[in-house]
């Protein structure tokens, strides 16, 4: 990645609250990182845009396209499960994230049917701070 600008793809759905918090934390700690925020709907996208994302897009094709180019992908754990987040994550979106060569950082969320054993119980903000420490 020498000479390259680091790109982080932040994916979120619903109201975009988790994505907004992630974008805000990244831009506060590492303003040099290029953040692409993709929402599964316009409300999520607008929320992440207000948090300071460098580029935004909405929908399935935006996730499929940007997952191919990102260095890192971060979002709630549901982004790797088709039909999760109340059906907002299509199988194509989940496959694009899963098949991407990007490093993936998934935040456990209690509303998702997927769980990772051995994960500490933390707040979403604590998981976001863990991610920020990793990218520093």
C-alpha positions in Angstrom: 0.0 0.0 0.0 3.0 2.3 -0.3 2.1 5.5 -2.1 -1.5 4.4 -2.2 -4.3 6.1 -0.3 -5.9 3.7 2.1 -9.6 3.1 1.4 -12.1 1.9 3.9 -15.5 0.8 2.8 -18.1 1.3 5.5 -21.4 -0.5 4.9 -24.6 0.0 6.9 -28.3 -0.2 6.6 -31.5 0.6 8.6 -30.9 4.2 9.8 -27.1 4.1 9.4 -26.3 4.7 13.1 -23.5 2.2 13.3 -22.0 3.4 10.0 -22.3 7.0 11.1 -20.3 6.3 14.3 -17.7 4.3 12.3 -17.2 7.1 9.8 -17.1 9.8 12.5 -14.4 7.8 14.4 -12.3 7.2 11.4 -12.3 10.8 10.2 -11.6 12.1 13.7 -8.6 9.8 14.2 -7.3 9.3 10.7 -8.5 12.1 8.4 -6.0 10.9 5.8 -8.0 7.8 5.1 -10.4 7.8 2.2 -13.8 6.6 3.5 -16.4 5.3 1.1 -19.8 4.9 2.8 -22.4 2.7 1.2 -25.8 2.4 2.6 -28.4 -0.3 1.8 -30.9 2.6 1.7 -30.8 6.4 1.4 -31.3 7.0 5.1 -28.2 5.0 6.0 -26.2 6.7 3.2 -27.3 10.2 4.3 -26.4 9.5 7.9 -22.9 8.4 6.9 -22.5 11.3 4.6 -23.3 13.7 7.4 -20.6 12.0 9.5 -17.9 13.1 6.9 -17.5 10.2 4.4 -15.4 11.2 1.5 -17.7 9.4 -1.0 -21.1 7.9 -0.6 -23.4 5.6 -2.6 -26.5 3.5 -2.1 -27.6 0.0 -2.9 -26.6 -3.4 -4.1 -24.4 -2.5 -7.0 -22.5 0.1 -5.0 -21.6 -2.5 -2.4 -20.7 -5.1 -5.1 -18.5 -2.6 -7.0 -16.8 -1.0 -4.0 -16.1 -4.2 -2.2 -13.7 -5.1 -5.0 -11.5 -2.1 -4.5 -11.4 -1.4 -0.7 -8.5 -2.2 1.5 -10.8 -2.6 4.5 -14.5 -3.3 4.9 -16.2 -2.5 8.2 -19.8 -2.7 9.3 -22.3 -4.7 11.4 -21.8 -8.5 11.2 -25.0 -8.8 9.1 -23.3 -7.5 6.0 -21.9 -11.0 5.4 -25.3 -12.7 5.7 -27.8 -12.6 2.9 -31.3 -11.5 3.9 -30.0 -10.1 7.2 -30.8 -6.6 8.6 -34.5 -7.2 8.0 -33.8 -8.2 4.4 -31.7 -5.2 3.5 -28.6 -7.3 2.7 -29.2 -9.2 -0.5 -27.3 -12.4 -1.2 -25.3 -10.5 -3.8 -24.2 -7.9 -1.3 -23.2 -10.6 1.3 -21.3 -12.5 -1.4 -19.5 -9.4 -2.6 -18.3 -8.6 1.0 -17.4 -12.2 1.7 -15.4 -12.7 -1.6 -13.6 -9.3 -1.3 -9.9 -9.5 -0.7 -10.2 -6.6 1.7 -9.6 -7.1 5.4 -13.0 -7.3 7.0 -13.9 -6.0 10.5 -17.4 -7.0 11.6 -19.2 -5.5 14.5 -21.4 -8.0 16.4 -24.9 -6.7 16.7 -27.5 -8.5 18.8 -30.3 -8.1 16.2 -28.4 -10.3 13.7 -28.9 -14.1 13.7 -25.2 -14.6 13.2 -23.0 -14.8 16.3 -19.3 -15.2 16.8 -18.4 -17.4 19.7 -15.7 -16.1 22.1 -16.5 -12.4 21.3 -16.5 -10.2 24.4 -19.7 -8.4 25.2 -19.0 -4.7 24.5 -20.9 -1.7 23.4 -20.8 -0.8 19.7 -18.7 2.3 20.5 -16.1 0.0 22.2 -15.9 -2.2 19.1 -15.5 0.9 16.9 -12.6 2.1 19.1 -11.0 -1.4 18.8 -11.2 -1.0 15.0 -9.7 2.5 15.2 -6.8 1.2 17.2 -6.2 -1.5 14.5 -6.0 1.0 11.7 -3.6 3.4 13.5 
